[in-house]
Amino acid sequence: MAELRFSMQTHGASVVVGVQGELDVTSSQRFDDFLAGAAAASGQVILDMSRVDFMDTTALAVIVAHWRRQADEGGAFLLAGARYRYTKALWITGLADRLPMYDTVGEALAALAGTGSGAASGPGASEPGEPTEPEASAG
């Protein structure tokens, strides 16, 4: 089993939190603590989930708690790169339709730069279910 890794990078007024590995009950406290540190650094947090290999409902609860806290404080909490195969809990619970989700970190950063908030749902959030594999439509 690969070790869970977190990273944090500043992009202007935003902080991008990268996660690599499995988010589950054994890592939920570390995940929560890391997101709390990111929120303390910026009111605009983007969670890059493109390298998440598994996510259970305990991790989902951590994400929802931070999303609500940021929104209540006038900030933004966006998800980027969530892949259905590894983060099914987002779609099964219907949260993929409610959380501001973007295909890439770049799209999430552009949304924050363009609107000043993360209230609008990004691509992917409006299409629940299993998306096609990347590059499947390349001709």
N, C-alpha and C positions, 0 to 999 in steps of 0.2 A: 504494500500500500504506500503510495506516494505521500510525502509529508505535506501538510496544509501550509500554504504560504500566503502572506498578506503583503501588499505594498501600498504606498501612498505617495502620490505625486500631485504637486500643485500646478494648476493650469489657470493662470490669471487669478480670478476670485474664487475659482472652484477647486475642489480636491477630488481626485480620482482614486478610489480604493480598488485595487486589483485583488482578486482571490483566485488562487490556484489549488485545486484539490477537492476534497469532499467536505461539505458543510452538513454536519449532523449533530446529534445530541452530545457527542463527546467534544465537539469543537464550538458549540454554541456560545459558551461564555467568552472564549477568546475572540470570536467573531463580534460579539456584542461590544466588548471592550475596545476592539480596534475601530469599529464604527463610531463609538463614542468619542474616541480621540480625533477622528476625522471631523466629526461635527463640531468639536471644540475649536478646530483649526479653521473651519469655514462653514458658512450657512448654506453653501451649495455643494452637495455631495453627489458624486456619480459613482455607482457601484458597478464595476466592470466584472461581469459574470461569464465572460467568454472562455475562461479556463476552469470553470467549475465542472467537476466530473460527476457530482451527485449532490442533491440537496433534499433534506427531509423537512418535515413540518416545523421542527424546532428552529431551523435556520430561517424558515419563512416567517415565523413569529418575530424573530429578531429584526428582519427586514421591515415588516409592517410597523413594528414599534418605532423604529428609527424614521421611517417615512412619515408617520403621524406626528412625531415629535418635531421634525424639521418643518412640516407644514404648519403646525400650531405656532411655531416660533417665526413664521414668515419666511422660512428658507425653502430650499428645494432638495429633494432626494430622488434621483433618477436611476433607473437600471439600464445597463447597456450590455449587449451581446449575450443575453440569456438564450440558451439553446434548449428547445423543447425536450430533447432526448434526455438531458441531464437535470433539467429544472422543471419537470412535469408538475410539481406541486403548485407552481404559479398558475398554470392553466386549469388544473383540476379544481382548484378552489375558486376560480373566477377572478383572481387578483391580477392576472395578466391584462384584464380589461379595465382595471381601476388604477393600477400603478403606472406612473409615467415611464414607458419603456421605449428604448431606441435600439436599432440594430447594431450601432457602433458607438464607441466613446466619442468619436468625432461628431456624430449627429447629435448626441446629448449635449456636448459642449456648444455646438452651434445653436441648439434650442435655447440654452441658457443665455448665450450672448445676444440672441435675437429678441427674446421676449423678457428677459430679466426674471423669469419664473419657470418652474418646471411643471406647471399645471396641465399643459396639453399632453395628451398621450401621443407617443411617437409611433413609428412604423412597427408593426408586429403586435402592438397592443390591441389593435382593432380586429385582428384576425386570430381568434383563439383556435386551438387545435394544433395538429402537427404540421408545421411548415415544411416545405420542400427542402431538400438538402441544398446547401450553398452551391452555386455554379451549376445547378441542375438544368437551368434554361440557357446556358451558354451555347452558342451555335457556331 
